[in-house]
Amino acid sequence: MTQSSQRLSFFEKAGYSLGDAAANVVFFSMILFQLNFYTDTLGISAAVAGALLLVGRLWDAFFDPMMGVMADRRKQFSGASPGAPDRA
């Protein structure tokens, strides 16, 4: 099985990047509103609110790669690997 080594053009890379940038703008705005909610509504200090968000990020930094490895090693019910193309 050979894989082609075609490179993505600049416009393809830019297109994917712009889509991801839009998602990150929405995500970042939600984080800012969450910090306002923690400090203004719940009344906790900014340091504690930041620590709460940091714990979630550290959790993700540890478990996301582990879950990715588990998903990559998992066999589908058909016996094919998850990245294999579907058979017609």
ZIHUFEN-V589135 format. One record per residue. PHI is phi in radians with two decimals (999 if undefined). NEAR is the number of other C-alpha atoms within 10 Angstrom. Layout:
BEGIN
PHI_NEAR ; PHI_NEAR
END
This chain:
BEGIN
999_3 ; -1.85_4 ; -1.94_5 ; -1.32_6 ; -1.89_6 ; -1.35_6 ; -1.70_8 ; -1.33_9 ; -1.32_9 ; -1.05_8 ; -1.18_9 ; -1.18_11 ; -1.09_11 ; -1.14_12 ; -1.09_12 ; -1.14_10 ; -1.13_12 ; -1.15_12 ; -1.12_10 ; -1.23_11 ; -1.11_12 ; -1.11_10 ; -1.13_11 ; -1.22_12 ; -1.11_11 ; -1.13_10 ; -1.09_11 ; -1.14_11 ; -1.15_10 ; -1.16_12 ; -1.11_13 ; -1.12_11 ; -1.14_10 ; -1.15_14 ; -1.10_18 ; -1.07_15 ; -1.10_14 ; -1.08_18 ; -1.43_16 ; -1.51_12 ; -1.49_9 ; -1.43_10 ; 1.36_11 ; -1.58_13 ; -1.27_13 ; -1.13_14 ; -1.14_9 ; -1.20_12 ; -1.09_18 ; -1.12_13 ; -1.15_12 ; -1.08_13 ; -1.19_14 ; -1.14_12 ; -1.05_11 ; -1.10_10 ; -1.16_12 ; -1.15_11 ; -1.03_11 ; -1.12_13 ; -1.09_11 ; -1.50_10 ; -1.52_12 ; -1.08_12 ; -1.10_11 ; -1.14_12 ; -1.17_12 ; -1.13_11 ; -1.11_11 ; -1.11_11 ; -1.20_13 ; -1.18_12 ; -1.47_11 ; -1.26_13 ; -1.64_13 ; -1.36_12 ; -1.05_8 ; -1.35_8 ; 1.65_8 ; -1.43_13 ; -1.29_14 ; -1.03_15 ; -1.55_9 ; -1.26_8 ; -1.20_8 ; -1.20_8 ; -1.58_5 ; -1.45_3
END
